[in-house]
Structure formats: C-alpha cells, structure tokens
Amino acid sequence: MDFAIPAEITATLAEIDAFIEREIRPLEQQDDNIRFFDHRREWARTDFEGGGVPRADWEDLLREMRRRADAAGWLRWALAEEYGGHGAGSLEMAIIREHLAHKGLGLHNDLQNESSIIGNFPTVLMMRDFGTPEQIDEWMPGFLDGTRRLAFGLTEPNHGSDATFLETTAVPDGDEWVINGQKRFNSGLHHATHDIVFARTSGDPGSPVGITAFLVPCDAPGFSVDFFWWTFNMPTDHAEVTLRDVRVPASAVFGRLDRGLELAQHFVHENRIRQAASSLGAAQFCIDEAVRYANSRVTWGKPLSRNQAIQFPLVELHTEAAMLRQLVRFTAWSLDRHHHMEVTHLVAMCNYRANRLACDAADRAMQTCGGVGYSRHMPFEHIYRHHRRYRITEGSEEIQMRKVGQDLFGLSRK
C-alpha cells in the first residue's frame, strides 16, 4: 500500500503556494488589510453596531481574494470541468485543505468564513446531484458568479440534532406551497439571496421520510430575519428566522418530495471530511508553533523545550495528528470510490476527532506560550474559538459518535 501523496497533488500544492505568495500575500499586506488577521481581527471583521454581522470591507476583501483565485483557476478546483473546475476528488481536497490550514491565519484560507482560494461549493454539488434540469440551468451560473447565494435552514428553536422532529411545515395550496415555522442558526443569511428551508410535508414527527427541502427567496413576503445570534467567535452570520405563510411555487421543491434529508446528508458529508482535514491542519499549525516557541524561549537558563512537562503533551498531540492524518486520507480515498453513506461512520470518526484535536492543540499551544499565547497577538484563541464551533455544528460530537456506534454494534444494519 502506497501512503505517499501522489506526485500530481504534490505539484499542485507547490503551485498553490506560489500563487499565494504572488497574489494573495501582497493583497493581505496592502492597505492595512493585515488588521483582519492580527490582534485586531475580531473587531476589524465585525459590524458590532449592525447586529454583529461581517463588515462590508472585510467581505469586500474576501470577494477580491476569490476573484483572483478564480481568475488563476484555483477557486473552482473541486468542481467538475463543465463548471470550470479541475474535478478534484475527496482525497485531493483533503490534502489541500489540511495544507492550507497548516499555513496558519491568512487571506489564503479563512476558516471562520469557509472562504478559501480553493472553494468548497457544497451547494453547487447539491444542485448538480439533486436539482431538476430547469433548476440547474437557472441556478448554476448564479452560484459561480456570486449572484445566487444559498443559506441553510435546518435547525430550529426546539430541534437541533433531532432534526426529524422539526416543526416547520409546508402544505400545498393549488400550485403553491405555504410554509410556516422558525429556523435557528440559519447560517449565511446576511448576504444570501435564497434559503434552503427544510419543512415537514407528510409523515409523523421523528420520521426521516416526509421532510422536503425548498428554495425560498429571502425577500419573499412573510420571510423574516429576526436577529443574528452573537457567538463565541465573531462576526456572526447565524440568523433566527420566522416564516409566516411564505408562498413558493412547486418549482421551489429541491430534490425529491418528502426526501429532503437526502440533501442534508449530502451536504454534511461533503463538508465533514473537508472540515476534518482543515481542523487537522490547524491542529498541526498550533503544535508546530508551540514547538517553535518552546525551542526559542529561555527559562532558568535553558530552552523551555528541555522540560518534559512541555515536551510530552505536545508529543501526544503530534502523535494523534499523525494517526488521524492517515484516517482522514483513507476515508477521503474511500469517498472517491464508494457511496458516501457506505463510509459515513469513517467520516464521523474523522470529523469529531479532528475538531476536538484542533481545540486541544490550540489550548496546549496557549499553555506552552504562556501569557502571550493567551493574548490575541498570537492566533491560538482565534483558532480555538472557531474550531470549538465544529464540535457542535453540522453534527455534534455525540451525534458523530452515535453514528460510529451504530456501525460498530451493527445497529444501522438492523
């Protein structure tokens, strides 16, 4: 079995690094754009007076980064050639995402915004796999030029992990559907044009069948963005939404009627393995920075790194990162060869362990670097606050472990 990174991917990583140094680093440094990444980052990014959402100048910078990446052929790297991409598979994307996160904070790959020179585009893949021919023709150009932007409305005030009990309903009325309900942590609504709203259209509470996804315009009458939840890591784009008699045409049904959770599963599997790879890269960055600091810091007349109390915790984290790296890459390789539901337990393993590792590594790096590690002049607090989110969102640790347990004990087969 060959564990080496394929030569073509190694060459791609070198080209990515060259592009970053040529196009992205200079943009990051000009006009004091570094304020979005140094100790001022949270304040520079957040419109605190405007509800806590991202500031316009911050999103303008991200937009320019994506424009340059797209012009150079990188932004759509994971998309099929018919959409201007390279068709990179899960293994290649996992390696790239880890590589970018391992480089630390920067405009090249801002995990807080899921914004990167190598785009993720889960909604494009959802449309490709679940959209009707008419929807694909209507939506794909807008996805790629930024004029169509989708938010994701699954979680509700009374239901998070227990999504099959959601209370939002959609009932037919002639050739329209009427939607009523609420959504919580409805991410991306500060700039979305449409929202993917999951609503029960048939069946009983708790049944995975009977939930349908709808493409709902954010300016539809009765669609209300009530406020944005302020979170551990700011800015926020997590909205509280109310839908009161929102009417959409039959053409707004996204995917199969009553089978909307198929889309949700597709969405999270695409995101979870790439998120795991990014968390792994961020964890390795924290480990490496802590080692660098420990080697340079002199205490009691000798390098801090001479103390085994400093060495051993970082050794354990470094070992876990090495083991997790192989699991992430094997799982990504398997995703390229099998239906995603066949390896869902492996994706869950990667995701919950990698997200926890990123938090543990950031915390240990703070401890190793002492007071300056705790300060915002080093990146560890930002990394911790961001990655702590992923131990809850897109499937909490407990839900991921439950999925692994179902496979381990044969419960999913029953």
C-alpha positions in Angstrom: 0.0 0.0 0.0 1.4 3.4 -1.0 0.9 6.1 1.6 2.8 8.8 -0.3 1.0 11.8 -1.6 0.5 11.4 -5.4 3.1 13.4 -7.4 0.5 15.4 -9.2 -1.0 16.6 -5.9 2.4 17.5 -4.5 3.0 19.6 -7.7 -0.4 21.2 -7.1 0.5 22.2 -3.6 3.7 23.8 -4.8 1.7 25.8 -7.4 -0.8 26.8 -4.8 2.0 28.1 -2.5 3.5 30.1 -5.4 0.1 31.6 -6.2 -0.4 32.6 -2.6 3.0 34.3 -2.4 2.5 36.0 -5.8 -1.2 37.2 -5.5 -2.6 36.7 -2.0 0.1 37.7 0.4 0.6 41.2 -1.2 -3.2 41.7 -1.0 -3.2 40.7 2.6 -0.4 43.3 3.4 -1.7 46.3 1.4 -4.0 49.0 2.8 -3.6 47.7 6.4 -5.6 44.5 5.4 -3.5 42.7 8.0 -5.9 44.2 10.5 -8.3 41.4 9.7 -5.7 38.8 10.8 -3.6 40.3 13.6 -4.7 41.1 17.1 -7.4 43.5 15.8 -9.1 40.7 13.7 -12.4 40.2 15.6 -13.0 44.0 15.8 -12.0 44.7 12.2 -14.2 42.0 10.9 -17.4 42.6 12.9 -20.1 45.2 12.5 -21.0 45.3 16.1 -23.4 48.2 15.6 -25.1 46.5 12.7 -26.1 43.3 14.5 -22.7 41.6 14.7 -22.6 40.5 11.1 -19.4 40.8 8.9 -18.3 44.3 8.0 -18.6 45.2 4.3 -14.9 46.0 3.9 -14.0 42.6 5.3 -16.3 40.8 2.8 -15.0 43.0 0.0 -11.5 41.8 0.7 -12.7 38.1 0.7 -14.5 38.8 -2.6 -11.3 40.2 -4.2 -9.4 37.2 -2.9 -11.9 34.8 -4.6 -11.9 36.9 -7.8 -8.1 36.5 -8.0 -8.3 32.8 -7.2 -11.0 32.2 -9.8 -9.0 34.1 -12.5 -6.0 31.9 -11.7 -8.0 28.7 -12.0 -7.9 27.8 -8.3 -11.3 28.7 -6.8 -13.3 26.0 -8.7 -10.6 23.4 -8.3 -13.1 20.9 -6.7 -15.8 21.4 -9.3 -16.3 19.4 -12.5 -14.7 20.6 -15.7 -18.1 21.5 -17.1 -18.3 24.2 -14.3 -14.8 25.5 -14.9 -13.1 23.2 -12.4 -10.5 20.6 -12.2 -12.6 17.8 -10.8 -10.5 17.3 -7.6 -11.8 14.3 -5.6 -12.2 14.0 -1.8 -8.6 12.8 -1.3 -7.0 15.6 -3.2 -9.3 18.2 -1.4 -8.5 16.7 2.0 -4.8 17.1 1.4 -5.2 20.6 0.0 -7.4 21.7 2.9 -5.0 20.4 5.5 -2.1 22.1 3.7 -3.9 25.5 3.6 -4.9 25.3 7.3 -1.4 24.3 8.3 -0.2 27.6 7.0 -2.0 29.4 9.8 -4.2 32.5 9.7 -4.3 34.4 6.4 -6.3 35.6 3.5 -5.5 32.4 1.6 -7.8 30.3 3.8 -10.1 31.9 6.3 -11.9 29.1 8.1 -14.2 31.3 10.0 -15.9 32.3 6.8 -15.3 29.0 5.0 -13.6 31.2 2.5 -10.5 29.8 0.6 -8.6 30.2 -2.6 -9.8 26.6 -3.2 -13.6 26.9 -2.9 -15.8 24.3 -1.1 -19.1 24.9 -3.1 -21.3 22.3 -1.3 -24.4 23.9 -2.7 -23.1 23.6 -6.2 -22.7 19.8 -5.7 -26.2 19.6 -4.1 -27.7 21.4 -7.1 -25.8 19.1 -9.5 -27.0 16.0 -7.8 -30.5 16.9 -6.7 -31.6 19.8 -8.9 -34.0 19.5 -11.8 -32.6 20.3 -15.3 -34.6 23.6 -15.1 -33.1 24.4 -11.7 -29.6 23.6 -12.8 -29.9 25.9 -15.8 -31.3 28.7 -13.6 -29.1 28.4 -10.6 -25.6 27.2 -11.7 -24.5 30.4 -13.4 -25.5 32.4 -10.4 -23.7 30.1 -8.0 -20.5 30.5 -10.0 -20.6 34.3 -10.5 -21.9 35.1 -6.9 -25.4 36.4 -7.9 -27.1 33.4 -6.3 -26.2 32.6 -2.7 -27.9 29.9 -0.6 -28.3 29.8 3.2 -29.1 26.5 5.0 -32.2 26.4 7.2 -32.5 23.0 9.1 -32.0 23.8 12.8 -35.0 25.2 14.8 -35.5 26.7 18.2 -36.8 23.4 19.6 -34.8 21.0 17.4 -31.2 20.7 16.5 -29.7 17.2 16.4 -33.2 15.8 16.4 -34.0 17.3 13.0 -36.6 14.6 12.1 -38.8 16.3 14.7 -38.7 19.7 13.1 -41.9 21.7 13.4 -41.7 23.9 10.3 -44.5 22.7 7.9 -45.3 23.2 4.2 -48.7 22.4 2.9 -49.9 22.5 -0.8 -52.3 25.2 -1.9 -53.1 24.8 -5.6 -49.8 25.1 -7.5 -48.0 26.6 -4.5 -46.7 25.6 -1.1 -47.3 27.6 2.1 -44.5 27.4 4.7 -44.8 28.2 8.3 -42.2 27.8 11.1 -39.0 29.1 12.6 -35.3 28.4 12.0 -32.3 29.0 14.2 -28.6 29.3 13.4 -29.7 29.7 9.8 -26.2 30.4 8.5 -25.3 32.8 5.7 -28.5 34.9 5.7 -26.7 38.2 6.0 -26.0 38.0 2.3 -28.0 35.1 0.9 -30.5 35.5 -1.9 -32.3 32.3 -1.1 -32.6 29.9 1.8 -32.8 26.1 1.7 -35.7 25.6 4.1 -36.5 22.1 5.4 -40.1 21.6 6.3 -42.4 18.6 7.0 -44.7 17.9 4.1 -46.0 14.5 5.3 -45.5 11.8 7.9 -45.2 11.8 11.7 -42.7 13.7 13.9 -39.5 11.7 14.1 -39.8 10.1 10.7 -37.0 10.9 8.3 -39.4 10.5 5.4 -41.8 13.4 4.9 -39.4 16.3 5.1 -38.9 18.3 2.0 -36.3 21.0 1.0 -37.5 24.2 -0.6 -35.6 27.0 -2.3 -37.1 30.1 -0.6 -36.3 33.7 -1.7 -35.1 35.7 1.2 -37.3 38.6 0.1 -40.5 36.6 0.0 -43.4 38.1 1.9 -43.6 36.5 5.4 -39.9 35.6 5.4 -38.3 37.5 8.4 -34.7 37.6 9.6 -35.4 38.5 13.2 -31.8 38.8 14.5 -28.4 37.2 14.4 -27.0 35.2 17.3 -23.8 36.6 18.7 -21.4 33.7 19.1 -18.1 32.7 20.7 -16.3 33.7 17.6 -17.5 36.9 15.9 -18.6 38.1 13.4 -21.8 36.0 13.1 -24.0 35.0 10.2 -26.3 32.7 12.2 -29.8 34.1 12.0 -33.1 33.5 13.7 -35.8 33.3 11.1 -39.6 33.3 11.1 -41.7 32.1 8.2 -45.3 33.2 8.2 -47.4 31.9 5.3 -44.5 32.1 2.9 -45.6 31.0 -0.5 -43.4 29.4 -3.0 -44.2 27.7 -6.4 -44.0 24.0 -6.9 -40.7 24.6 -8.8 -39.1 25.6 -5.4 -39.0 21.9 -4.3 -35.4 21.0 -4.1 -34.7 17.3 -4.5 -37.3 14.6 -4.1 -40.6 15.4 -2.3 -40.6 14.0 1.2 -36.9 13.1 0.9 -35.2 16.4 1.8 -32.9 14.8 4.3 -31.0 13.2 1.4 -29.8 16.7 0.6 -28.8 17.4 4.2 -26.8 14.1 4.4 -25.1 15.0 1.1 -24.3 18.5 2.4 -22.7 17.3 5.7 -20.7 14.5 4.2 -19.1 16.9 1.7 -18.4 19.3 4.5 -17.4 17.0 7.3 -14.4 15.3 5.6 -13.0 18.7 4.4 -13.7 20.2 7.8 -11.8 17.3 9.4 -8.8 17.9 7.1 -8.9 21.7 7.9 -9.1 21.0 11.7 -6.1 18.6 11.4 -4.1 21.3 9.5 -5.0 23.9 12.2 -4.0 21.5 14.9 -0.7 20.8 13.3 -0.1 24.5 13.0 -0.7 25.0 16.7 1.6 22.1 17.6 4.4 23.4 15.3 4.1 27.0 16.6 4.2 25.8 20.2 7.3 23.7 19.5 8.9 26.7 17.8 8.2 28.9 20.8 9.4 26.3 23.3 12.7 26.0 21.4 13.3 29.8 21.4 12.0 30.6 24.9 14.8 30.5 27.6 13.7 29.9 31.2 16.1 29.3 34.1 19.0 29.5 31.7 17.8 26.8 29.3 15.3 26.4 26.4 11.7 25.8 27.6 11.6 22.7 25.4 14.1 20.9 27.6 11.3 20.3 30.1 9.5 17.1 29.7 6.3 18.7 31.0 6.4 20.8 27.9 7.5 18.0 25.6 5.1 15.2 26.5 1.7 17.0 25.9 2.9 18.2 22.5 4.3 14.7 21.7 0.9 13.2 22.4 -0.9 15.7 20.2 1.7 15.3 17.4 1.2 11.5 17.6 -2.6 11.8 17.4 -2.3 14.2 14.4 -0.1 11.7 12.6 -2.6 8.8 13.2 -5.6 11.0 12.3 -3.9 12.1 9.1 -3.9 8.6 7.8 -7.6 8.0 8.8 -8.6 11.3 7.1 -6.8 10.4 3.9 -8.1 6.8 3.8 -11.6 8.0 4.4 -11.3 10.6 1.7 -9.9 8.0 -0.7 -12.9 5.7 0.2 -15.3 8.6 -0.5 -13.9 8.8 -4.0 -14.7 5.1 -4.5 -18.0 4.4 -2.6 -21.3 6.0 -2.0 -20.9 8.4 0.9 -23.4 6.5 3.1 -21.2 3.4 3.0 -18.4 5.2 4.8 -20.5 7.6 6.9 -19.0 6.1 10.1 -15.5 6.8 8.9 -16.4 10.4 8.1 -17.9 10.7 11.6 -14.7 9.4 13.2 -12.5 11.8 11.3 -14.8 14.8 12.0 -15.3 14.5 15.7 -11.6 13.6 16.4 -10.2 16.3 14.2 -12.4 19.0 15.6 -11.5 18.0 19.1 -7.8 17.8 18.2 -7.8 21.4 16.9 -9.3 22.6 20.2 -6.8 20.5 22.3 -3.8 21.7 20.2 -4.9 25.4 20.4 -5.3 25.1 24.2 -2.0 23.4 24.7 -0.3 26.0 22.5 -1.7 28.7 24.7 -0.4 26.9 27.8 3.0 26.4 26.3 3.4 30.0 25.2 2.0 31.3 28.5 0.6 34.9 28.7 1.4 35.8 25.1 -0.2 32.5 24.0 -3.4 33.6 25.7 -3.2 37.1 24.1 -4.8 38.0 20.8 -1.3 38.8 19.5 -1.0 35.0 18.8 -3.6 33.1 16.8 -4.4 30.3 19.2 -7.5 31.9 20.8 -9.0 32.6 17.4 -8.3 29.0 16.3 -9.8 27.6 19.4 -12.9 29.8 19.3 -13.6 28.9 15.7 -13.0 25.2 15.8 -15.0 24.9 19.1 -18.0 25.6 16.9 -17.5 22.5 14.8 -17.8 20.2 17.9 -21.5 21.2 17.8 -22.5 22.3 14.3 -23.0 20.0 11.3 -23.4 17.1 13.7 -22.3 17.4 17.3 -19.6 15.1 18.7 -22.3 13.0 20.3 -24.2 12.5 17.1 -21.0 11.6 15.3 -20.1 9.1 18.0 -23.6 7.7 17.9 -23.2 7.1 14.1 -19.9 5.2 14.8 -21.6 3.2 17.5 -24.4 2.2 15.2 -21.9 0.8 12.8 -19.7 -0.8 15.5 -22.6 -2.6 17.1 -24.5 -3.4 13.9 -27.4 -1.2 14.8 -27.5 0.5 11.4 -27.9 -2.9 9.7 -30.9 -3.6 11.9 
